């Protein structure tokens, strides 16, 4: 999470590297669309959870539950233009509900983000299984990656030595 303006915080929701690599190297449009759609479905669930959990604002002695505004920016490449399926969630820290105004408590947001990150991972795994019967396995350092995606292939894309020239960017609110 990083601040990108006075009011907006940038929260990145990345797909596991194995998902990005499979999405980037697959040559069938239908399968790449299904992978992308699984990611977006999981992001949508994460946003809904974030909006439910992070909108508590203290005004005076009272606490209010206010709607959190989240804008989505979808990226499909990393800095070296390697496949890196991820979504930026721009979270508005100024909350309004009728006459009430308040600021998002960043510590509440940070706590919510841990739970939302876990929800994203579980949702993504469920969606990829439902859509393509793709399973996940535990890898070293506690990460979960798609079964059957070679570590060397993921490393080749991760260090920028292997690119496929993707230039995709869309914005949704």
GUNUMAR-460093 format. One record per residue (C-alpha): residue in one letter; x, y, z. Coordinates in pm, 1 decimal. Example, Ala and Ser with C-alpha at 12.3 -4.5 7.8 and 13.67 -1.06 7.14 Angstrom:
<rs>
+------+----------+----------+----------+
| resn |        u |        v |        w |
+------+----------+----------+----------+
|    A |   1230.0 |   -450.0 |    780.0 |
|    S |   1367.0 |   -106.0 |    714.0 |
+------+----------+----------+----------+
</rs>
This chain:
<rs>
+------+----------+----------+----------+
| resn |        u |        v |        w |
+------+----------+----------+----------+
|    X |      0.0 |      0.0 |      0.0 |
|    X |    133.2 |    342.1 |    -90.1 |
|    X |    -13.3 |    689.8 |    -95.9 |
|    X |    -53.2 |    819.3 |   -452.4 |
|    X |   -226.2 |   1150.2 |   -367.5 |
|    X |   -359.3 |   1334.3 |    -63.4 |
|    X |   -674.4 |   1123.0 |    -74.8 |
|    X |   -588.3 |    802.2 |   -259.9 |
|    X |   -401.6 |    494.0 |   -140.8 |
|    X |   -273.8 |    245.3 |   -400.5 |
|    X |   -324.8 |   -117.7 |   -299.4 |
|    X |   -189.5 |   -378.0 |   -543.6 |
|    X |   -364.2 |   -714.9 |   -581.2 |
|    X |   -124.9 |   -943.1 |   -775.4 |
|    X |   -201.7 |  -1283.8 |   -916.8 |
|    X |     59.3 |  -1546.3 |   -825.1 |
|    X |    348.9 |  -1548.1 |  -1072.8 |
|    X |    249.9 |  -1888.6 |  -1210.3 |
|    X |    -95.3 |  -1752.9 |  -1301.4 |
|    X |     59.0 |  -1450.1 |  -1473.7 |
|    X |    301.5 |  -1668.7 |  -1669.9 |
|    X |     29.7 |  -1909.8 |  -1782.7 |
|    X |   -192.5 |  -1616.5 |  -1878.4 |
|    X |     92.4 |  -1449.5 |  -2069.3 |
|    X |    226.1 |  -1747.8 |  -2262.8 |
|    X |   -100.4 |  -1923.2 |  -2343.5 |
|    X |   -194.2 |  -1894.6 |  -2710.2 |
|    X |   -567.1 |  -1963.0 |  -2684.6 |
|    X |   -776.2 |  -1650.3 |  -2641.0 |
|    X |  -1057.1 |  -1832.3 |  -2464.0 |
|    X |   -824.8 |  -1970.6 |  -2193.5 |
|    X |   -644.2 |  -1639.4 |  -2142.5 |
|    X |   -985.8 |  -1472.3 |  -2107.8 |
|    X |  -1094.3 |  -1733.6 |  -1851.6 |
|    X |   -774.2 |  -1678.3 |  -1649.4 |
|    X |   -821.7 |  -1302.3 |  -1666.7 |
|    X |  -1189.7 |  -1332.0 |  -1570.9 |
|    X |  -1100.8 |  -1554.7 |  -1273.4 |
|    X |   -857.7 |  -1286.2 |  -1152.3 |
|    X |  -1117.3 |  -1010.9 |  -1194.4 |
|    X |  -1385.2 |  -1214.4 |  -1016.3 |
|    X |  -1149.3 |  -1269.9 |   -721.7 |
|    X |  -1057.3 |   -897.3 |   -719.4 |
|    X |  -1426.6 |   -804.5 |   -717.2 |
|    X |  -1483.9 |  -1027.2 |   -412.6 |
|    X |  -1181.6 |   -870.3 |   -245.2 |
|    X |  -1313.0 |   -517.5 |   -312.5 |
|    X |  -1653.1 |   -603.9 |   -165.4 |
|    X |  -1482.4 |   -743.5 |    145.8 |
|    X |  -1256.4 |   -438.2 |    170.4 |
|    X |  -1554.4 |   -204.6 |    148.7 |
|    X |  -1732.4 |   -399.7 |    424.6 |
|    X |  -1435.5 |   -412.1 |    660.1 |
|    X |  -1250.2 |    -82.4 |    618.4 |
|    X |  -1525.4 |    181.8 |    639.6 |
|    X |  -1531.0 |    233.9 |   1015.3 |
|    X |  -1473.6 |    601.4 |   1097.1 |
|    X |  -1456.5 |    769.9 |   1434.3 |
|    X |  -1617.4 |   1113.4 |   1452.2 |
|    X |  -1599.5 |   1250.5 |   1803.8 |
|    X |  -1680.5 |    965.2 |   2039.7 |
|    X |  -1899.6 |    776.2 |   1791.7 |
|    X |  -1803.8 |    521.6 |   1526.4 |
|    X |  -1976.9 |    518.7 |   1187.9 |
|    X |  -1974.5 |    261.6 |    911.2 |
|    X |  -1930.9 |    459.6 |    588.0 |
|    X |  -1903.3 |    344.7 |    227.2 |
|    X |  -1547.3 |    314.9 |     96.9 |
|    X |  -1489.3 |    422.4 |   -263.8 |
|    X |  -1247.4 |    199.7 |   -455.5 |
|    X |  -1133.0 |    255.4 |   -813.8 |
|    X |   -976.1 |    -33.3 |  -1006.7 |
|    X |   -685.9 |     -0.7 |  -1249.5 |
|    X |   -602.8 |   -325.0 |  -1420.2 |
|    X |   -245.7 |   -394.1 |  -1531.7 |
|    X |   -125.4 |   -695.4 |  -1722.6 |
|    X |    249.0 |   -633.7 |  -1741.6 |
|    X |    534.7 |   -552.1 |  -1510.0 |
|    X |    812.5 |   -298.0 |  -1551.4 |
|    X |   1001.8 |   -512.3 |  -1804.9 |
|    X |    673.8 |   -588.4 |  -1985.6 |
|    X |    671.9 |   -947.2 |  -1861.1 |
|    X |    329.2 |  -1094.9 |  -1788.7 |
|    X |    222.0 |   -970.8 |  -1447.9 |
|    X |   -153.7 |   -989.7 |  -1401.1 |
|    X |   -240.5 |   -747.6 |  -1122.2 |
|    X |   -493.0 |   -484.6 |  -1025.5 |
|    X |   -436.3 |   -155.3 |   -847.8 |
|    X |   -712.0 |    -62.3 |   -606.4 |
|    X |   -715.7 |    311.9 |   -548.9 |
|    X |   -885.2 |    356.3 |   -212.3 |
|    X |  -1033.5 |    698.9 |   -135.7 |
|    X |   -944.5 |    788.5 |    223.5 |
|    X |  -1212.7 |   1058.5 |    243.4 |
|    X |  -1541.8 |    896.8 |    335.6 |
|    X |  -1885.1 |   1055.4 |    305.2 |
|    X |  -2228.0 |    933.3 |    401.3 |
|    X |  -2496.2 |   1200.7 |    375.0 |
|    X |  -2396.8 |   1483.4 |    610.1 |
|    X |  -2124.0 |   1279.4 |    783.6 |
|    X |  -1762.5 |   1306.8 |    665.8 |
|    X |  -1456.5 |   1131.5 |    792.9 |
|    X |  -1118.6 |    989.8 |    703.0 |
|    X |  -1036.7 |    625.7 |    657.6 |
|    X |   -832.4 |    489.7 |    947.1 |
|    X |   -520.4 |    349.3 |    780.3 |
|    X |   -459.1 |    102.0 |   1063.9 |
|    X |   -810.7 |    -42.6 |   1013.3 |
|    X |   -740.0 |    -55.4 |    639.4 |
|    X |   -411.6 |   -241.2 |    694.7 |
|    X |   -585.4 |   -500.7 |    912.6 |
|    X |   -861.4 |   -537.9 |    652.6 |
|    X |   -605.5 |   -579.8 |    372.4 |
|    X |   -456.9 |   -891.1 |    533.1 |
|    X |   -795.9 |  -1059.1 |    535.0 |
|    X |   -881.7 |   -930.3 |    187.5 |
|    X |   -552.8 |  -1067.0 |     48.8 |
|    X |   -634.0 |  -1411.0 |    184.2 |
|    X |   -986.9 |  -1386.5 |     44.2 |
|    X |   -844.2 |  -1294.9 |   -297.9 |
|    X |   -613.3 |  -1599.8 |   -298.0 |
|    X |   -891.0 |  -1839.0 |   -195.9 |
|    X |  -1133.7 |  -1688.0 |   -449.6 |
|    X |   -875.0 |  -1702.4 |   -729.9 |
|    X |   -800.5 |  -2067.9 |   -659.5 |
|    X |  -1172.0 |  -2150.1 |   -655.0 |
|    X |  -1236.9 |  -1958.1 |   -978.2 |
|    X |   -945.9 |  -2116.6 |  -1166.3 |
|    X |  -1058.1 |  -2461.3 |  -1054.8 |
|    X |  -1419.0 |  -2394.4 |  -1152.3 |
|    X |  -1334.0 |  -2244.2 |  -1491.6 |
|    X |  -1030.2 |  -2450.7 |  -1600.9 |
|    X |   -975.5 |  -2724.5 |  -1338.8 |
|    X |   -638.1 |  -2570.6 |  -1251.8 |
|    X |   -503.3 |  -2673.1 |   -913.1 |
|    X |   -256.5 |  -2505.3 |   -677.2 |
|    X |     26.9 |  -2641.4 |   -467.2 |
|    X |    235.4 |  -2508.5 |   -181.1 |
|    X |    583.0 |  -2399.3 |   -291.6 |
|    X |    884.5 |  -2286.0 |    -95.1 |
|    X |    862.8 |  -1970.9 |    114.4 |
|    X |    493.5 |  -2034.7 |    174.3 |
|    X |    369.6 |  -1929.5 |   -167.7 |
|    X |     93.9 |  -2111.2 |   -351.6 |
|    X |    141.0 |  -2151.6 |   -726.2 |
|    X |    -36.4 |  -2335.4 |  -1006.2 |
|    X |     54.0 |  -2701.6 |  -1034.0 |
|    X |    279.5 |  -2784.6 |  -1327.8 |
|    X |    427.2 |  -2437.3 |  -1390.7 |
|    X |    805.4 |  -2470.5 |  -1393.9 |
|    X |   1003.9 |  -2261.4 |  -1143.1 |
|    X |   1266.3 |  -2178.1 |  -1409.1 |
|    X |    998.7 |  -2040.2 |  -1641.1 |
|    X |    862.7 |  -1820.6 |  -1362.7 |
|    X |   1215.2 |  -1699.1 |  -1279.2 |
|    X |   1283.5 |  -1615.8 |  -1644.7 |
|    X |    983.0 |  -1386.3 |  -1651.9 |
|    X |   1043.3 |  -1248.9 |  -1302.6 |
|    X |   1391.3 |  -1113.9 |  -1376.9 |
|    X |   1291.2 |   -949.3 |  -1705.6 |
|    X |   1509.2 |  -1174.4 |  -1922.5 |
|    X |   1207.0 |  -1313.2 |  -2104.1 |
|    X |    931.8 |  -1084.9 |  -2230.2 |
|    X |    645.7 |  -1121.9 |  -2470.6 |
|    X |    578.6 |   -753.9 |  -2537.0 |
|    X |    236.4 |   -726.6 |  -2378.3 |
|    X |     88.2 |   -378.0 |  -2374.0 |
|    X |   -251.1 |   -400.5 |  -2206.9 |
|    X |   -411.2 |   -153.5 |  -1972.2 |
|    X |   -774.8 |    -95.6 |  -1884.2 |
|    X |   -944.4 |    114.6 |  -1621.4 |
|    X |  -1272.7 |     41.5 |  -1449.2 |
|    X |  -1452.4 |    215.4 |  -1166.0 |
+------+----------+----------+----------+
</rs>
